């Protein structure tokens, strides 16, 4: 038994001062397929009991730019698969025997009307419990998932909660993704669950665990979070518009403008961001090798315009 057997990358990440802000990146085009978690492989999109034809079809979808994740929740049928299509905002219930044909239709862009899709009426909350990928996702992810599911059920909150395969950032477990808001969270402990859900029900991020809006670049995410914190300190609730640039995040420093609008006021903030080096491990598999240097974005200054 090695020393790493008693270590967890998420705990080491916290000790190293590894920031949450700027780690929320996630593609917009997603397909979520329910599949029993005990059958998940280390891959985020394949299960050990998938036949070759189905596996190849899923890999083609992924190669075409559609991220495929496996999801699960207690009591769901192993033979009828719930499939969420995002950002289209629809879900389908598909028998296993029809999965290849359905996924081929998705890949080709065919009309899916014959599959009786249903518009999503509630937000999706995914919590990574992918223990075969990383032991932190088993230990911390499953604890957060249980609390999420229980809280939504007990308080009748407007969310669908599912376990999920790898969402990115094992070292930031427990990782949570909210669709269609495209907000990603990390280091979600059971005590964070209720306030996180309450904030999401109001359509606003929960800052203590917020990694950033998934469609922004890393410095833009940092600027977004810094602006939200600046406003929160002044008890201002506002909508943000973050300046976006096509080459954002490619240098070592960046200035981001964030406009905000509240019910009775408006303004703009200038956020100066830069890179910093953190010694960290990315996953529990890296613990024996030890920390390596990684560049992260941080906020150096924020000021009103």
LINJO-V960605 format. One record per residue. N is the residue number from 1. RES is the residue in one small letter. PHI is phi in whole degrees, -180 to 180 (* if undefined). Layout:
N|RES|PHI ; N|RES|PHI
This chain:
1|x|* ; 2|x|-92 ; 3|x|-62 ; 4|x|-68 ; 5|x|-63 ; 6|x|-105 ; 7|x|-113 ; 8|x|-135 ; 9|x|-62 ; 10|x|-69 ; 11|x|-70 ; 12|x|-64 ; 13|x|-62 ; 14|x|-64 ; 15|x|-63 ; 16|x|-79 ; 17|x|76 ; 18|x|-69 ; 19|x|-76 ; 20|x|-80 ; 21|x|-59 ; 22|x|90 ; 23|x|-115 ; 24|x|-92 ; 25|x|-59 ; 26|x|-159 ; 27|x|-67 ; 28|x|-81 ; 29|x|-92 ; 30|x|-132 ; 31|x|-133 ; 32|x|-109 ; 33|x|-119 ; 34|x|-71 ; 35|x|-157 ; 36|x|-55 ; 37|x|-56 ; 38|x|-58 ; 39|x|-97 ; 40|x|-63 ; 41|x|-96 ; 42|x|-71 ; 43|x|-69 ; 44|x|-71 ; 45|x|-123 ; 46|x|-122 ; 47|x|-115 ; 48|x|-69 ; 49|x|-102 ; 50|x|-77 ; 51|x|-77 ; 52|x|-63 ; 53|x|-63 ; 54|x|-67 ; 55|x|-60 ; 56|x|-65 ; 57|x|-65 ; 58|x|-64 ; 59|x|-64 ; 60|x|-66 ; 61|x|-60 ; 62|x|-64 ; 63|x|-64 ; 64|x|-83 ; 65|x|106 ; 66|x|-95 ; 67|x|-73 ; 68|x|-115 ; 69|x|-121 ; 70|x|-94 ; 71|x|-132 ; 72|x|-160 ; 73|x|-155 ; 74|x|-57 ; 75|x|88 ; 76|x|-80 ; 77|x|-61 ; 78|x|-82 ; 79|x|-109 ; 80|x|-110 ; 81|x|-108 ; 82|x|-79 ; 83|x|-125 ; 84|x|-103 ; 85|x|-113 ; 86|x|-131 ; 87|x|-88 ; 88|x|-62 ; 89|x|74 ; 90|x|-128 ; 91|x|-133 ; 92|x|-136 ; 93|x|-111 ; 94|x|-125 ; 95|x|-66 ; 96|x|-58 ; 97|x|-66 ; 98|x|-103 ; 99|x|-62 ; 100|x|-61 ; 101|x|-64 ; 102|x|-64 ; 103|x|-66 ; 104|x|-65 ; 105|x|-66 ; 106|x|-63 ; 107|x|-61 ; 108|x|-81 ; 109|x|78 ; 110|x|-70 ; 111|x|-65 ; 112|x|-100 ; 113|x|-59 ; 114|x|-69 ; 115|x|-93 ; 116|x|56 ; 117|x|-70 ; 118|x|-125 ; 119|x|-63 ; 120|x|-70 ; 121|x|-108 ; 122|x|-126 ; 123|x|-70 ; 124|x|-98 ; 125|x|-119 ; 126|x|-103 ; 127|x|-126 ; 128|x|-71 ; 129|x|-124 ; 130|x|-80 ; 131|x|-64 ; 132|x|-72 ; 133|x|-86 ; 134|x|-157 ; 135|x|-69 ; 136|x|-65 ; 137|x|-72 ; 138|x|-75 ; 139|x|-72 ; 140|x|-88 ; 141|x|-66 ; 142|x|-70 ; 143|x|-62 ; 144|x|-68 ; 145|x|-60 ; 146|x|-58 ; 147|x|-69 ; 148|x|-60 ; 149|x|-63 ; 150|x|-66 ; 151|x|-67 ; 152|x|-62 ; 153|x|-68 ; 154|x|-68 ; 155|x|-105 ; 156|x|53 ; 157|x|-86 ; 158|x|-83 ; 159|x|-138 ; 160|x|-104 ; 161|x|-110 ; 162|x|-135 ; 163|x|-70 ; 164|x|-138 ; 165|x|-74 ; 166|x|-45 ; 167|x|-107 ; 168|x|99 ; 169|x|85 ; 170|x|-57 ; 171|x|-68 ; 172|x|-108 ; 173|x|-60 ; 174|x|-84 ; 175|x|-97 ; 176|x|-132 ; 177|x|-124 ; 178|x|-115 ; 179|x|-112 ; 180|x|-87 ; 181|x|-64 ; 182|x|61 ; 183|x|-108 ; 184|x|-117 ; 185|x|-125 ; 186|x|-144 ; 187|x|52 ; 188|x|-82 ; 189|x|-96 ; 190|x|-52 ; 191|x|-71 ; 192|x|-85 ; 193|x|-61 ; 194|x|-62 ; 195|x|-64 ; 196|x|-61 ; 197|x|-65 ; 198|x|-64 ; 199|x|-65 ; 200|x|-64 ; 201|x|-63 ; 202|x|-91 ; 203|x|79 ; 204|x|-127 ; 205|x|-71 ; 206|x|-95 ; 207|x|-64 ; 208|x|-58 ; 209|x|-121 ; 210|x|-78 ; 211|x|-95 ; 212|x|133 ; 213|x|-76 ; 214|x|-69 ; 215|x|-98 ; 216|x|-99 ; 217|x|-71 ; 218|x|-59 ; 219|x|-65 ; 220|x|-66 ; 221|x|-63 ; 222|x|-61 ; 223|x|-66 ; 224|x|-57 ; 225|x|-68 ; 226|x|-62 ; 227|x|-66 ; 228|x|-62 ; 229|x|-67 ; 230|x|-60 ; 231|x|-68 ; 232|x|-62 ; 233|x|-61 ; 234|x|-103 ; 235|x|56 ; 236|x|-110 ; 237|x|-101 ; 238|x|-146 ; 239|x|-91 ; 240|x|-109 ; 241|x|-127 ; 242|x|-94 ; 243|x|-61 ; 244|x|-119 ; 245|x|-134 ; 246|x|-63 ; 247|x|-101 ; 248|x|-62 ; 249|x|88 ; 250|x|-95 ; 251|x|-106 ; 252|x|-109 ; 253|x|-149 ; 254|x|-159 ; 255|x|-108 ; 256|x|-122 ; 257|x|-92 ; 258|x|-125 ; 259|x|-91 ; 260|x|-131 ; 261|x|-138 ; 262|x|-107 ; 263|x|-62 ; 264|x|-128 ; 265|x|-162 ; 266|x|-153 ; 267|x|-175 ; 268|x|-142 ; 269|x|-125 ; 270|x|-108 ; 271|x|-116 ; 272|x|-98 ; 273|x|-117 ; 274|x|-151 ; 275|x|-96 ; 276|x|-143 ; 277|x|-102 ; 278|x|-122 ; 279|x|-89 ; 280|x|-152 ; 281|x|-107 ; 282|x|-84 ; 283|x|-142 ; 284|x|-65 ; 285|x|-66 ; 286|x|-93 ; 287|x|-63 ; 288|x|-65 ; 289|x|-71 ; 290|x|95 ; 291|x|-64 ; 292|x|-131 ; 293|x|-72 ; 294|x|-135 ; 295|x|-86 ; 296|x|-128 ; 297|x|-93 ; 298|x|-145 ; 299|x|-95 ; 300|x|-95 ; 301|x|-162 ; 302|x|-139 ; 303|x|-150 ; 304|x|-69 ; 305|x|-87
